[in-house]
Amino acid sequence: MAEPPENPDAAGVDVSVLIVSYNTRELTLAALEAVEAAIEAAPGTSFEVLVVDNSSEDDSAAAIAERFPGVRLLALDQNTGFARGNNLAAAKARGRYLLLLNPDTVVAPDALGAIHAFAEARPEAGIVGGRTTFADGSLNPTSCWARPTPWSTFCLGTGLTSLFRRSPLFDSESMGRWGRDDARQVDIVTGCFLLIRRELWDRLGGFDEDFTMYGEDFDLSLRAAELGAERWICPDAELVHLGGASERVRADKMVRLFRARAQLYRKHWGRFAAWFGVAMLDLWAFSRAMALRLLSIVQPKRREGFETWREILRRRREWHEPAGGER
């Protein structure tokens, strides 16, 4: 959980922008350039920018310090993960709001001003996200999700989600038929662009650090809901989110995602529902591996995909075993 802030009563900063980077030098520099422009476009709001560099091997810290001397840089000597990195940054932050931002994003010039104004106009909104797009301008719907349920997990495991993409029944988590073009309450705001009130962050204790990569933002939103805090999407706060820039091995990424899902199930569901959820993760990996194995007989190019899913299935113990702090 989060450390106590160093200056909890510091005045004069409305929004603290927090970025955690790992081996994403050029993307992080581009993200900071966009943030700088967005800050200049919001003269009525005061900002500070904090970057945690998770011991990158690409000289990210030196480049950030040189190009952006006004950024408060925390250069760590080890990779602490996304959750811990944000908790460390939040402990140093002075803003009334914390804005978590991925290094592989480019905010629109009016995005920071828009999301701050949106939150100020809705005191009931504890967490606010924006509208993310891909580089070509098309919608990237991953800025928010509906909460996972045993039914949605069954659909994932059996392949119904893949067969009926954007279906409200079989692909409910993605909310895929909504263009994120109007203000709505949502269950989950993802951590690529997440504004949270400082007092709510402190009540929640920040991110649960058992989630080292993936799932911590889902968990944060679900815990905020338990406290009665609303989660909203502000359509006027737009940004490009490239996604997955610091993790390139697909098998590793999927295992991490599965492990995070299993943690969420065990933390937020009852024992039987959690067992069922983990079983559906097994089925998800098994069904994809078998389908690609059969397809590779007639389409040899599918062989690589089969090998990836076979590796994921072989590593299923990694999502069966609880993380260090799980009960």
VENCOR-V326531 format. One record per residue. N is the residue number from 0. OMEGA is omega in whole degrees, -180 to 180 (999 if undefined). D_FIRST is the distance of its C-alpha to the first C-alpha in Angstrom with 2 decimals. Layout:
n: (N	N)
omega: (OMEGA	OMEGA)
d_first: (D_FIRST	D_FIRST)
//
This chain:
n: (0	1	2	3	4	5	6	7	8	9	10	11	12	13	14	15	16	17	18	19	20	21	22	23	24	25	26	27	28	29	30	31	32	33	34	35	36	37	38	39	40	41	42	43	44	45	46	47	48	49	50	51	52	53	54	55	56	57	58	59	60	61	62	63	64	65	66	67	68	69	70	71	72	73	74	75	76	77	78	79	80	81	82	83	84	85	86	87	88	89	90	91	92	93	94	95	96	97	98	99	100	101	102	103	104	105	106	107	108	109	110	111	112	113	114	115	116	117	118	119	120	121	122	123	124	125	126	127	128	129	130	131	132	133	134	135	136	137	138	139	140	141	142	143	144	145	146	147	148	149	150	151	152	153	154	155	156	157	158	159	160	161	162	163	164	165	166	167	168	169	170	171	172	173	174	175	176	177	178	179	180	181	182	183	184	185	186	187	188	189	190	191	192	193	194	195	196	197	198	199	200	201	202	203	204	205	206	207	208	209	210	211	212	213	214	215	216	217	218	219	220	221	222	223	224	225	226	227	228	229	230	231	232	233	234	235	236	237	238	239	240	241	242	243	244	245	246	247	248	249	250	251	252	253	254	255	256	257	258	259	260	261	262	263	264	265	266	267	268	269	270	271	272	273	274	275	276	277	278	279	280	281	282	283	284	285	286	287	288	289	290	291	292	293	294	295	296	297	298	299	300	301	302	303	304	305	306	307	308	309	310	311	312	313	314	315	316	317	318	319	320	321	322	323	324	325	326)
omega: (-173	172	178	180	180	-177	-174	-178	-179	-177	170	178	178	-173	171	178	-176	178	175	-175	175	178	179	-171	-174	178	179	178	178	178	-180	176	179	177	179	179	-180	176	178	-179	-180	-174	-180	-178	179	-176	162	-179	177	177	172	175	-174	177	179	-179	-176	179	179	-175	-179	-179	179	-180	-179	-175	-175	-177	179	179	175	-172	174	-180	-176	-180	175	179	-176	-177	-176	-176	-179	180	179	177	177	179	-179	179	179	-172	-177	-173	174	173	171	177	178	-174	177	178	179	178	173	-178	174	-177	-178	-172	-176	177	-178	-176	176	179	179	-179	179	-179	-178	-179	-180	-179	179	-179	-180	174	-177	180	-178	176	170	-176	-180	178	179	-176	167	-169	-171	177	-179	-179	165	-176	175	176	174	179	-179	178	174	180	176	-176	-177	180	-180	178	179	-179	-176	-179	-180	177	178	-179	-172	180	-172	-176	-174	-175	-166	-180	177	-177	-178	-175	171	-177	180	168	-180	177	-172	168	-176	-171	178	-179	-171	176	-180	177	-176	-177	177	177	-179	178	-179	-176	180	178	170	-173	169	174	-176	178	-177	174	-177	179	174	-179	180	-180	-180	177	177	178	179	178	179	180	179	177	-173	169	176	-175	-178	178	-175	177	172	175	-178	172	172	-172	-175	-179	-169	-179	-172	179	178	-180	-179	177	177	179	179	179	179	178	179	177	179	-180	-177	-177	-170	179	173	-173	-178	179	179	177	179	180	179	177	178	174	176	-179	178	-179	-178	-177	179	-180	-179	180	180	176	179	179	-177	178	-179	179	-175	-179	178	-177	-179	178	177	-179	179	-178	176	177	178	-180	179	-177	-174	177	-177	174	174	-177	178	175	-172	-176	-180	177	999)
d_first: (0.00	3.78	6.70	9.60	12.21	15.23	17.74	16.62	20.32	21.64	24.31	26.05	23.49	23.25	21.13	18.83	19.22	16.48	17.73	16.36	19.44	20.68	24.46	25.28	27.31	29.95	27.79	25.31	28.35	29.77	26.59	26.63	30.33	29.80	27.08	29.50	32.26	30.23	29.32	33.02	33.87	31.82	33.44	32.49	28.74	27.05	24.51	22.67	21.52	18.82	18.89	16.70	19.07	17.71	20.77	23.20	26.67	28.57	28.54	26.20	24.95	28.57	29.73	27.09	27.90	31.58	31.67	29.16	29.31	27.76	24.42	21.70	21.05	18.36	20.07	18.02	19.97	18.16	16.74	12.95	12.91	12.36	8.69	7.93	11.06	10.34	7.26	9.85	12.53	11.15	10.89	14.54	15.66	18.17	18.96	19.20	18.07	15.78	17.61	15.96	18.92	19.77	22.13	24.71	25.43	28.24	27.96	31.25	32.65	32.05	28.67	26.48	28.94	29.27	25.65	25.24	28.51	27.58	24.44	26.50	29.16	26.90	24.90	23.88	22.16	18.43	17.96	20.87	21.81	25.11	27.94	27.67	30.80	31.95	33.93	37.16	36.07	35.73	32.88	29.66	28.35	24.82	23.33	22.76	23.28	24.23	21.98	22.78	25.16	27.17	30.12	28.55	27.30	30.86	32.23	30.12	31.15	34.80	35.12	35.99	33.34	35.02	38.48	37.86	35.49	34.63	36.07	34.48	35.19	34.36	31.80	30.05	26.55	27.94	29.82	32.20	35.14	33.39	33.75	30.80	33.61	33.11	30.34	28.77	25.91	23.98	21.45	19.23	18.89	18.05	15.96	19.17	19.95	17.63	18.09	15.76	16.57	14.57	14.69	13.43	10.38	9.71	10.74	8.44	5.26	5.67	5.70	5.04	5.80	8.65	10.28	11.50	14.31	15.38	14.20	10.82	13.00	14.92	12.09	10.96	14.68	15.32	12.80	14.33	17.66	17.04	16.75	19.95	18.85	21.26	20.66	23.63	25.32	27.35	30.26	31.40	28.31	29.41	28.31	29.22	26.59	27.96	25.20	24.31	25.50	23.40	24.00	27.66	28.19	28.39	28.09	24.85	23.48	24.66	23.27	19.79	20.35	21.69	18.85	16.33	18.82	19.20	15.48	15.77	18.98	17.81	14.85	16.88	20.44	22.61	23.60	26.83	25.55	22.78	25.56	27.72	25.15	24.76	28.58	28.93	26.87	29.40	32.21	30.94	31.07	34.35	36.13	35.36	36.52	39.68	40.53	40.32	42.27	45.08	45.05	45.28	48.66	50.20	47.78	47.05	44.56	42.20	42.04	39.14	37.08	38.06	37.02	33.56	33.02	34.59	32.06	29.20	30.86	31.34	27.62	26.74	25.47	22.35	21.34	22.93	20.79	17.34	14.40	13.29	10.73	12.96	15.49)
//
